[in-house]
Amino acid sequence: MQLIELDRRALDAARWILSPVTAADLDRPTPCADWALRELLVHLVSENQGFASAVQGGTDRAVWTGGTLDPDPIQAFAASAALVTEAFAADDVLGRTVEVREFGVLPGKVAVMMHVIDTVAHSWDVASTLGQVWELDDDLVGAALEMLLKFPLTRGPGQAFGEEIAVSGEASVADRFLAFTGRDPRWERR
């Protein structure tokens, strides 16, 4: 499956998952240490805006943290998802070089892969926070896992990924993806 299509599907799934979010949900704890749902959603909006800007040649690092939830979380995410979808649809995005935050200048293909992984992982975080079942297609999650396995990961407190969680050899592709990112597939909102 094409990488750009995988990204669009991940964004569509995330949009559907966060569609029931209300203002009352924004202070809920998430599986992401130190982030309430508000911070997680700002991160998602900021990442969408940052990747969109980067593939269009932008180098302003402030865009990576400048997202807001105005006028509301659902509209803010939808608008940022539309921006990154449009940016990724441009000719030769995968062949360009892209400056991604602190990671530096990377091939466009790598940048899109990073966005897919981030979107898939955080869609689970949102679903878990809201007490929803996370049901992404196995081929989408499997592709995100394959991509993730290609990256050298820095793990631990304050890093993008926690320590890998042990799961059984018979674990679903979703549980293997989550465990590899350091997420406990059994996490429950408290």
C-alpha positions as a printed Julia matrix, in Angstrom:
190×3 Matrix{Float64}:
   0.0     0.0    0.0
   1.21    3.5   -0.75
   2.72    5.46   2.11
   0.68    8.61   1.48
  -2.53    6.57   1.5
  -1.52    4.94   4.8
  -1.02    8.39   6.29
  -4.43    9.55   5.09
  -6.05    6.45   6.59
  -4.28    7.0    9.91
  -5.53   10.61   9.98
  -9.07    9.54   9.1
  -9.02    6.97  11.91
  -7.68    9.55  14.39
 -10.35   12.05  13.34
 -13.08    9.48  13.93
 -11.59    8.42  17.29
 -11.42   11.95  18.65
 -14.81   13.01  17.27
 -16.61   12.53  20.63
 -14.12   14.68  22.58
 -15.76   17.42  24.63
 -14.31   20.25  26.71
 -15.0    18.12  29.81
 -12.61   15.44  28.48
  -9.59   17.71  28.04
  -8.21   17.27  31.55
  -8.39   13.47  31.5
  -5.09   11.62  32.0
  -3.69    9.8   28.98
  -1.27    6.91  28.53
   1.32    9.57  27.58
   3.16   10.4   30.79
   2.65   13.99  31.94
   0.03   14.76  29.27
  -3.65   15.27  29.81
  -5.84   14.88  26.74
  -5.52   18.63  26.04
  -1.71   18.39  25.66
  -1.98   15.24  23.57
  -4.41   16.89  21.15
  -2.25   20.03  20.93
   0.67   17.74  20.1
  -1.31   16.05  17.31
  -2.38   19.4   15.83
   1.17   20.75  16.11
   2.67   17.66  14.49
   0.24   17.9   11.57
   1.09   21.57  11.12
   4.82   20.93  11.53
   4.97   18.13   8.96
   2.84   20.16   6.54
   5.17   23.12   6.87
   8.31   20.98   6.63
   7.37   19.26   3.37
   6.63   22.69   1.92
  10.15   23.86   2.8
   9.34   25.57   6.11
  12.13   25.68   8.68
  10.46   27.58  11.55
  10.7    25.23  14.53
   7.98   27.13  16.42
   5.33   25.62  14.12
   6.06   22.2   15.69
   4.73   23.39  19.05
   2.36   26.17  18.0
  -0.86   24.22  17.59
  -4.0    25.23  19.44
  -7.38   23.66  19.96
  -9.26   26.73  18.7
 -12.1    26.96  17.88
 -12.57   23.47  19.34
 -10.46   20.27  19.44
 -12.33   18.47  16.68
 -12.2    21.37  14.22
  -8.58   22.16  15.11
  -7.53   18.57  14.43
  -9.57   18.37  11.22
  -8.03   21.6    9.91
  -4.5    20.47  10.73
  -5.16   17.02   9.21
  -6.36   18.71   6.01
  -3.16   20.8    5.92
  -0.84   17.82   6.21
  -2.92   15.7    3.8
  -2.72   18.45   1.19
   1.01   18.95   1.78
   1.74   15.22   1.51
  -0.26   15.02  -1.74
   2.18   17.31  -3.56
   4.39   15.86  -6.28
   7.58   14.14  -5.16
   7.04   14.58  -1.41
   8.68   11.22  -0.75
  11.75   12.22  -2.76
  12.28   15.62  -1.11
  14.39   16.39   1.89
  12.5    17.65   4.89
  13.67   19.33   8.1
  11.91   17.63  11.0
  12.23   19.29  14.4
  15.28   18.15  16.32
  15.79   15.19  13.98
  17.32   17.37  11.26
  17.06   17.01   7.5
  15.55   13.68   6.45
  14.21   12.12   3.26
  10.54   12.96   2.72
   9.7     9.25   2.86
  11.13    9.03   6.37
   9.17   12.12   7.46
   5.89   10.63   6.22
   6.71    7.34   7.97
   7.3     9.24  11.22
   3.93   10.94  10.82
   2.12    7.65  10.23
   3.7     6.1   13.33
   2.91    9.13  15.49
  -0.7     9.32  14.29
  -1.36    5.6   14.74
   0.2     5.53  18.22
  -1.56    8.63  19.46
  -4.91    7.5   18.06
  -4.65    4.63  20.55
  -3.78    7.1   23.31
  -6.91    9.13  22.55
  -9.13    6.03  22.28
  -7.8     4.68  25.58
  -8.29    8.03  27.29
 -11.91    8.12  26.16
 -12.53    4.47  27.05
 -13.09    3.55  23.39
 -12.12    0.37  21.63
  -9.2     1.04  19.26
 -10.0    -0.76  16.01
  -7.65    0.23  13.24
  -7.26   -2.13  10.3
  -4.51   -4.69  10.86
  -2.81   -3.73   7.61
  -2.51   -0.1    8.74
  -1.17   -0.99  12.19
   1.07   -3.68  10.69
   2.53   -1.17   8.23
   3.13    1.28  11.1
   4.91   -1.48  13.04
   7.08   -2.34  10.02
   8.03    1.32   9.68
   8.75    1.63  13.39
  11.11   -1.35  13.31
  13.29    0.54  10.8
  14.05    3.39  13.22
  16.65    3.47  15.96
  14.64    4.36  19.05
  15.68    6.33  22.09
  13.64    4.97  24.94
  12.89    5.98  28.48
  11.48    8.83  30.55
  11.14   12.04  28.58
  11.67   10.24  25.26
   9.17    9.6   22.48
   9.1     5.89  23.33
   9.0     4.1   26.65
  10.7     0.8   27.31
   9.26   -2.01  25.21
   6.49   -3.93  26.97
   6.63   -7.74  26.82
   3.7    -9.39  25.04
   3.1   -13.01  24.08
   4.18  -14.41  20.73
   0.5   -14.76  19.85
  -0.25  -11.09  20.53
  -2.22   -9.21  17.9
  -0.43   -6.85  15.53
  -2.03   -3.98  17.43
  -0.67   -5.2   20.77
   2.78   -5.79  19.25
   2.81   -2.24  17.83
   1.71   -0.73  21.13
   4.17   -2.79  23.17
   7.06   -1.85  20.87
   6.25    1.84  21.37
   6.33    1.3   25.14
   2.56    1.44  25.53
   0.87   -1.13  27.73
  -2.01   -2.53  25.63
  -3.88   -3.11  28.91
  -3.7     0.55  30.02
  -6.97    1.77  31.45
  -7.95    5.3   32.22
  -7.9     6.03  35.89
